[in-house]
């Protein structure tokens, strides 16, 4: 029997939960850091931050999304270009 690849939420296809989880768990933290925002803090959202860490350490996420450091550098360059062009 062949094993099928599953997404980070254990299903065989990508759904709305996966898309939202991807944004919240991966992209949102990078964007918040670049903008200097502290929206999700440990004292107020400890369970949520635990979930984000588990999501980011999931093998599916690590294998299918760009490394955070490279993505951060790319988004930082885009943000700076946006600011300069105003």
C-alpha positions as CSV (number, residue, x, y, z in Angstrom):
1,X,0.0,0.0,0.0
2,X,1.4,3.4,-1.0
3,X,1.4,6.1,1.6
4,X,0.0,9.4,0.5
5,X,1.5,12.7,1.4
6,X,-0.7,14.7,3.8
7,X,-0.7,18.4,4.5
8,X,0.2,19.9,7.8
9,X,-3.3,19.3,9.2
10,X,-3.3,15.6,8.4
11,X,-5.6,15.6,5.3
12,X,-4.8,14.6,1.7
13,X,-5.6,18.0,0.2
14,X,-5.0,21.6,1.0
15,X,-8.0,23.5,2.3
16,X,-9.0,26.8,3.8
17,X,-7.6,25.9,7.2
18,X,-4.2,25.2,5.7
19,X,-4.2,28.5,3.9
20,X,-5.1,30.5,7.0
21,X,-2.7,28.4,9.1
22,X,0.1,29.1,6.6
23,X,-0.5,32.9,6.8
24,X,-0.9,33.0,10.6
25,X,1.7,30.5,11.5
26,X,4.4,31.4,9.0
27,X,4.0,34.7,7.2
28,X,2.3,36.8,9.9
29,X,5.3,36.5,12.3
30,X,7.8,37.6,9.6
31,X,5.6,40.6,8.6
32,X,5.0,41.6,12.2
33,X,8.8,41.6,12.9
34,X,9.5,43.7,9.7
35,X,6.9,46.2,10.7
36,X,8.0,46.3,14.3
37,X,4.7,45.1,15.6
38,X,4.2,43.1,18.8
39,X,0.7,41.7,18.3
40,X,1.0,38.2,19.7
41,X,2.8,38.2,23.0
42,X,3.7,35.2,25.2
43,X,1.8,36.5,28.2
44,X,-1.5,36.9,26.3
45,X,-1.3,34.2,23.7
46,X,0.9,31.4,25.0
47,X,-1.1,28.5,23.5
48,X,-1.3,30.3,20.2
49,X,2.5,30.8,20.1
50,X,2.9,27.1,21.0
51,X,0.8,26.2,18.0
52,X,2.8,28.6,15.7
53,X,6.1,27.0,16.9
54,X,4.7,23.5,16.3
55,X,3.4,24.5,12.9
56,X,6.7,26.0,11.8
57,X,8.6,22.9,13.0
58,X,6.3,20.6,11.1
59,X,8.2,18.7,8.4
60,X,5.5,19.5,5.8
61,X,6.0,23.2,6.4
62,X,9.8,22.9,6.4
63,X,9.8,21.0,3.1
64,X,7.4,23.2,1.3
65,X,8.0,26.8,2.3
66,X,11.1,28.9,1.8
67,X,13.5,29.3,4.8
68,X,12.4,32.1,7.1
69,X,15.7,33.9,6.9
70,X,15.7,34.1,3.1
71,X,12.0,35.1,3.1
72,X,12.6,37.7,5.7
73,X,15.5,39.2,3.7
74,X,13.3,39.2,0.5
75,X,10.4,40.8,2.2
76,X,12.6,43.4,3.9
77,X,14.1,44.4,0.5
78,X,10.5,44.7,-1.0
79,X,9.4,46.8,2.0
80,X,12.4,49.1,1.7
81,X,11.8,49.5,-2.1
82,X,8.2,50.4,-1.4
83,X,9.2,53.0,1.2
84,X,11.8,54.5,-1.2
85,X,9.3,54.7,-4.0
86,X,6.8,56.8,-2.1
